[in-house]
Amino acid sequence: MIFNVYWPLALSWLFMSTDNPIVTSFVSRMADPEINLGAHGGVVYPVSLLIESPIMMMISVSIAMAKDKINYRRIYKLMMWLCFGLTVLHSLIAFTPLFNVVIRDLMGIPTELLELSRIGLTLMIPWTWSIGYRRMYHGILILGRKTKQVTVGSFIRMVTLFIVALAGYLLRNYVSCAATAAAALSTGVMAEAVYIGIQGRKVIAASFEEGSKEDLVSWRTLAFFCIPLVMMQFINLGWTSIGSAAMSRMLNPLISLAVWPVLAGILTIMRSFGNAINETTLSLVQKQGFYPSLRKFSFLIAGLAALVYALIAFTPVGDLWFRDFSGLTGDLFAAAKVGILFVFLTPVSNVFLNFFQAISLAARKSRFLFEGLLIFLVVLLFFIAVGIKYQRWEGIYVILTGMNVGILIQTIWMRIRSAPYIPKEADIPVS
């Protein structure tokens, strides 16, 4: 049963994690790849992630709280208001002088990247609302044991993204690479959101009871549950923007910013194995007797993640990915090959991090996750401060090292905090 829940979610995460690598592979083969990769990977993508970060927690909220129709409607209302506010913020950054304040002055992005970045951010405006909508209905589908529909939605997203990216490549004499990347990402997630919403509403109509007002989760309870998750996601996704700003202030900023989306993409793929552990564990850990099997399953997935990392880092598979698929050459290829060596702890740590986070979420102790992210951020900022002060290393290597150490310490912290909430029947095997 664990595998049946896990594999559609893992496949969905894998599909989602290939979004940015696919678009960067197109961008790297179009005109001025260094500038366009820098604009997309150093500005458009991380800033869009930062803006939509508060809405990412909707999947955890819907899994934990949407037990019937009356609670679903309250969570739906929460999602729509959050999406509205974040979309307004995104539009203000794209269309007003706030762009110069945030992108040029605060992030310190090189002048040659600014116009391409503004175009990309404009095309990414539908991104946040689409992400929030589909994340909420992902939780509904998981509750209804319809995880295969999550995979189908991710496949639709990939196909749409590929078609738009290919169209941009064929029209490369008329459109910029950064615009192609943003349009592909934005339309892909919109297509997925439409499908997931339709399927999620079917589950609600067929499987959810109406519920009573006595069981309606209060806005106060929602706030106490959501605020740590929002802050956690803000840090979790926002550190990519912090990394971009930091790399702009260290050695060889253009190379670091250009390689950043490629390495971030392969890291996202390797972390997809662990991300699905979170949702799988959260949906099953409170069922009697499942904890021992979930723990063993997590070790198995950690071994798989380590194997994938070893193939990328130490075999010709890495060359195929960075050179042939991602289209990196010369200094960019060399930087990527070296950079992957700095994250050797990340794939395995991420599996156990998600496992312990799910145990804490099941106990409604979302503040533990926020504490862990704060620890991660402090470690990362320490490495950034050292890198900027001494100016001895390329920014990409400093950021990756800080991330590698930070996620290990974060995982240890989550293990300590979640320990009291491990199910008492841990010694009872699953039949």
QUINOR-V520294 format. One record per backbone hydrogen bond with DSSP energy under -1.0 kcal/mol. CO is the residue of the C=O (numbers start at 0). NH is the residue of the N-H. E is the energy in kcal/mol with one decimal. If there is no record, write none. Layout:
# QUINOR-V520294
CO&NH&E + CO&NH&E
This chain:
# QUINOR-V520294
0&4&-1.9 + 1&5&-2.6 + 2&6&-2.8 + 5&9&-3.0 + 6&10&-2.5 + 7&11&-2.1 + 8&12&-2.7 + 9&13&-2.5 + 10&14&-2.6 + 11&15&-2.7 + 12&16&-2.5 + 15&18&-1.4 + 17&21&-2.2 + 18&22&-2.1 + 19&23&-2.8 + 20&24&-1.8 + 21&25&-1.4 + 22&26&-2.6 + 23&27&-2.5 + 25&28&-1.2 + 26&29&-1.7 + 31&35&-2.4 + 32&36&-2.9 + 33&37&-1.7 + 34&38&-2.3 + 35&39&-2.7 + 36&40&-2.8 + 37&41&-1.7 + 38&42&-1.0 + 38&43&-2.5 + 39&44&-2.9 + 42&46&-2.5 + 43&47&-2.2 + 44&48&-2.4 + 45&49&-2.2 + 46&50&-2.3 + 47&51&-2.1 + 51&54&-1.3 + 52&55&-1.2 + 54&57&-1.7 + 56&60&-2.2 + 57&61&-2.5 + 58&62&-2.1 + 59&63&-2.3 + 60&64&-2.6 + 61&65&-1.5 + 64&66&-2.2 + 67&71&-2.2 + 68&72&-2.4 + 69&73&-1.2 + 70&74&-2.2 + 71&75&-2.7 + 72&76&-2.0 + 73&77&-2.0 + 74&78&-2.5 + 75&79&-2.4 + 76&80&-2.1 + 77&81&-2.1 + 78&82&-2.6 + 79&83&-2.2 + 80&84&-2.2 + 81&85&-2.4 + 82&86&-2.2 + 83&87&-2.0 + 84&88&-1.9 + 85&89&-2.3 + 86&90&-2.3 + 87&91&-2.2 + 88&92&-2.0 + 89&93&-2.1 + 90&94&-2.4 + 91&95&-1.8 + 95&98&-2.3 + 96&100&-1.5 + 97&101&-2.7 + 98&102&-2.8 + 99&104&-2.6 + 100&105&-2.2 + 101&106&-2.0 + 102&108&-1.8 + 109&112&-1.8 + 110&113&-1.5 + 112&116&-1.9 + 113&117&-2.2 + 114&118&-1.9 + 115&119&-2.2 + 116&120&-2.5 + 117&121&-2.0 + 118&122&-1.9 + 119&123&-1.1 + 121&124&-1.3 + 123&126&-1.6 + 125&129&-1.9 + 126&130&-2.4 + 127&131&-2.6 + 128&132&-2.2 + 129&133&-2.2 + 130&134&-2.5 + 131&135&-1.9 + 132&136&-1.7 + 133&137&-2.1 + 134&138&-1.6 + 135&139&-1.3 + 136&140&-2.4 + 137&141&-2.3 + 138&142&-2.3 + 139&143&-1.9 + 140&145&-3.4 + 141&144&-1.6 + 145&148&-1.2 + 146&150&-1.4 + 147&151&-2.0 + 148&152&-2.3 + 149&153&-1.9 + 150&154&-2.1 + 151&155&-2.3 + 152&156&-2.1 + 153&157&-2.3 + 154&158&-2.5 + 155&159&-2.4 + 156&160&-2.5 + 157&161&-2.7 + 158&162&-2.3 + 159&163&-2.3 + 160&164&-2.7 + 161&165&-2.7 + 162&166&-2.3 + 163&167&-2.3 + 164&168&-2.1 + 165&169&-2.5 + 166&170&-1.5 + 168&171&-1.4 + 170&173&-2.6 + 170&174&-1.4 + 175&179&-1.9 + 176&180&-2.4 + 177&181&-2.1 + 178&182&-2.6 + 179&183&-2.3 + 180&184&-2.2 + 181&185&-2.5 + 182&186&-2.4 + 183&187&-2.0 + 184&188&-1.8 + 185&189&-1.6 + 186&190&-2.2 + 187&191&-1.9 + 188&192&-2.3 + 189&193&-1.9 + 190&194&-1.7 + 191&195&-2.9 + 192&196&-2.3 + 193&197&-1.8 + 194&198&-2.3 + 195&199&-2.8 + 196&200&-2.2 + 197&201&-1.4 + 198&202&-1.7 + 199&203&-2.1 + 200&204&-2.4 + 201&205&-2.1 + 202&206&-3.0 + 203&207&-1.4 + 208&68&-3.0 + 209&69&-1.8 + 211&214&-1.1 + 217&221&-2.4 + 218&222&-2.5 + 219&223&-2.4 + 220&224&-1.9 + 221&225&-3.1 + 222&226&-2.7 + 225&229&-3.2 + 226&230&-2.5 + 227&231&-2.3 + 228&232&-2.7 + 229&233&-2.4 + 230&234&-2.0 + 231&235&-3.1 + 232&236&-2.6 + 233&237&-1.7 + 234&238&-1.7 + 236&239&-1.1 + 237&241&-2.0 + 238&242&-2.7 + 239&243&-1.9 + 240&244&-2.5 + 241&245&-2.5 + 242&246&-2.7 + 243&247&-1.5 + 245&248&-1.7 + 246&249&-1.4 + 250&394&-1.1 + 251&255&-2.1 + 252&256&-2.9 + 253&257&-1.9 + 254&258&-2.3 + 255&259&-1.9 + 258&262&-2.3 + 259&263&-2.9 + 260&264&-1.8 + 261&265&-2.0 + 262&266&-2.3 + 263&267&-2.1 + 264&268&-1.8 + 265&269&-2.2 + 266&270&-2.3 + 270&274&-2.2 + 271&275&-1.5 + 273&277&-1.0 + 274&278&-1.0 + 275&279&-2.2 + 276&280&-2.8 + 277&281&-2.6 + 278&282&-1.7 + 280&284&-3.1 + 283&286&-2.0 + 286&289&-1.8 + 289&293&-2.5 + 290&294&-2.5 + 291&295&-2.2 + 292&296&-2.5 + 293&297&-2.0 + 294&298&-1.7 + 295&299&-1.9 + 296&300&-2.3 + 297&301&-2.4 + 298&302&-2.0 + 299&303&-1.8 + 300&304&-2.5 + 301&305&-2.2 + 302&306&-2.0 + 303&307&-2.2 + 304&308&-2.2 + 305&309&-2.4 + 306&310&-2.1 + 307&311&-2.0 + 308&312&-2.9 + 309&313&-2.5 + 314&317&-1.6 + 315&319&-2.2 + 316&320&-2.2 + 317&321&-2.9 + 318&322&-2.5 + 318&323&-1.1 + 319&324&-2.5 + 320&325&-2.8 + 321&327&-2.5 + 328&331&-1.4 + 329&333&-2.1 + 330&334&-2.4 + 331&335&-1.9 + 332&336&-2.2 + 333&337&-1.9 + 334&338&-2.6 + 335&339&-1.9 + 337&340&-1.2 + 338&341&-1.7 + 339&342&-1.1 + 344&348&-2.3 + 345&349&-2.4 + 347&351&-1.4 + 348&352&-2.5 + 349&353&-2.1 + 350&354&-1.7 + 351&355&-2.4 + 352&356&-2.2 + 353&357&-2.1 + 354&358&-1.5 + 355&359&-1.8 + 356&360&-2.5 + 357&361&-2.6 + 358&362&-1.2 + 359&364&-3.0 + 360&363&-1.9 + 364&367&-1.5 + 365&369&-1.3 + 366&370&-2.3 + 367&371&-2.2 + 368&372&-2.1 + 369&373&-2.2 + 370&374&-1.9 + 371&375&-2.2 + 372&376&-2.7 + 373&377&-2.4 + 374&378&-2.2 + 375&379&-2.5 + 376&380&-2.9 + 377&381&-1.9 + 378&382&-1.9 + 379&383&-2.4 + 380&384&-2.7 + 381&385&-2.1 + 382&386&-2.5 + 383&387&-2.7 + 384&388&-2.2 + 385&389&-2.3 + 386&390&-1.7 + 393&397&-1.5 + 394&398&-2.6 + 395&399&-2.0 + 396&400&-2.0 + 397&401&-2.3 + 398&402&-2.4 + 399&403&-2.2 + 400&404&-2.3 + 401&405&-2.4 + 402&406&-2.4 + 403&407&-1.1 + 404&408&-2.1 + 405&409&-2.4 + 406&410&-2.0 + 407&411&-2.0 + 408&412&-2.2 + 409&413&-2.3 + 410&414&-2.1 + 411&415&-1.9 + 412&416&-2.4 + 413&417&-2.3 + 417&420&-2.0 + 418&421&-1.4 + 424&427&-2.4
